[in-house]
Structures are given as structure tokens and as C-alpha cells.
Amino acid sequence: MILDRFRDGGWGMYPTLVFGLLLLATSVRFAQSSERRLVPLLVVLNWLTLTSGALGFLTGLVATARALAGPGIEETARIAFEGFSESLYNMVFALLFAMIAALAATLGAWKIARAREATG
């Protein structure tokens, strides 16, 4: 089922997967080490993950709009809803990565705050 959704999302799922996995790895490392130098990398990888999901979503809508140009009215509604839902998988995928990474990054930020409290 999950692989079907990934496939339905189209080519945009691949860069989202790559950037999302890099984001997750960096956020886990940040959660473990609380190295402040990782914060800019977290921000950029989060941005890349979300924008690749958005690009996949928008290119999916473009493909859907092209498909809507040909069929009769009965087919149009089905194609529109199916295409829109398949395009949204890109954004859902990107947001899942961003949410999980944010949870890990929150742990790292909490550790920094606790260390600052203990020293100051």
C-alpha cells in the first residue's frame, strides 16, 4: 500500500525521499550531539525536502490538467480527483519527513537548553 502511494506520487517522490532521508539523518545526529553547527544544515535540508515535495505536487497538477483536456465530462471529474490526490502524496511525504525531523531536532534543542541551564 505504501509503495503504491509512492509510485502514484510520481518522479517527485524520489528527490523528496533523498532530501528527507538526509534531513532525518542530520536531525538524529543533532538530537544525539546537539552540535549547533548542524542547525543551518537542518534548515536547508528541511527547505529542500519541502520544496521538492511542493515541486512534485505542482508537476502532478500540471500533468492532471493536461489529462483533463481530452476526455468527456464523465471522465473529467474522475481524472481531476485522482490526479489531485496522487499529486498530494508528494506533499504528504515531504511533511512527514519534516515532522519527524522536527521532533528529533526538538530533542537536540532541549539538550542545548538544559546544558545552558546547568552552566548558567
C-alpha positions in Angstrom: 0.0 0.0 0.0 2.8 2.5 0.9 4.7 1.5 -2.2 1.6 2.1 -4.3 1.3 5.6 -2.9 5.0 6.3 -3.5 4.6 5.1 -7.1 1.4 7.1 -7.5 3.2 10.3 -6.4 5.4 10.1 -9.5 9.0 11.2 -10.1 8.8 13.9 -7.4 8.8 11.3 -4.7 12.5 10.4 -5.4 14.1 13.8 -4.6 11.8 14.1 -1.7 13.0 10.7 -0.4 16.6 11.6 -0.8 16.4 15.0 0.8 14.1 13.6 3.5 16.4 10.8 4.4 19.3 13.3 4.6 17.2 15.6 6.8 16.3 12.7 9.1 19.9 11.6 9.4 21.0 15.1 10.3 18.2 15.6 12.8 19.0 12.3 14.5 22.7 13.4 14.7 21.7 16.7 16.1 19.5 15.1 18.7 22.4 12.9 19.8 25.2 15.5 19.8 23.4 18.9 20.0 26.1 20.4 17.7 25.0 23.9 16.9 26.9 23.8 13.6 24.2 21.4 12.3 21.4 23.9 12.6 22.0 25.6 9.2 22.1 22.2 7.6 18.9 21.2 9.2 17.2 24.4 8.0 18.4 23.9 4.4 17.6 20.2 4.2 14.1 21.0 5.6 13.6 23.6 2.9 14.9 21.2 0.2 12.6 18.4 1.4 9.5 20.7 1.5 10.2 22.4 -1.8 10.9 19.1 -3.6 7.5 17.9 -2.3 5.9 21.1 -3.5 7.5 20.7 -6.9 6.3 17.2 -7.2 2.8 18.3 -6.2 2.7 21.1 -8.8 4.1 19.0 -11.6 1.5 16.4 -10.8 -1.2 19.1 -11.1 0.2 20.1 -14.4 0.0 16.5 -15.7 -3.6 16.3 -14.3 -4.6 19.5 -16.1 -3.1 18.1 -19.4 -5.1 14.9 -19.0 -8.3 16.9 -18.4 -8.1 18.5 -21.8 -9.1 15.4 -23.7 -11.9 13.2 -22.1 -15.6 13.7 -21.9 -17.3 15.3 -18.9 -17.8 11.9 -17.1 -14.1 11.1 -17.2 -13.1 14.7 -16.3 -14.2 14.5 -12.7 -12.6 11.2 -12.0 -9.3 12.2 -13.6 -9.3 15.5 -11.7 -9.8 13.9 -8.3 -7.5 11.0 -8.9 -4.7 13.3 -10.3 -5.1 15.8 -7.4 -4.9 13.0 -4.8 -1.9 11.4 -6.4 -0.1 14.8 -6.6 -0.8 15.4 -2.9 1.3 12.3 -2.0 4.4 14.4 -2.7 3.4 17.0 -0.1 2.3 14.4 2.5 5.7 12.6 2.1 7.6 15.8 2.5 5.6 16.9 5.5 6.1 13.5 7.2 9.9 13.9 6.9 9.8 17.4 8.1 7.6 16.5 11.1 9.8 13.5 12.2 12.9 15.6 11.7 11.5 18.4 13.8 10.8 16.0 16.6 14.4 14.9 16.6 15.7 18.5 16.3 13.5 19.5 19.2 15.3 16.9 21.4 18.6 18.4 20.4 17.4 21.9 21.1 16.1 20.7 24.5 19.6 19.3 25.3 21.2 22.6 24.4 18.7 24.5 26.7 19.4 22.1 29.6 23.2 22.4 29.2 22.9 26.2 29.2 20.7 26.0 32.3 23.2 23.8 34.1 26.1 26.1 33.3 24.5 29.4 33.8 
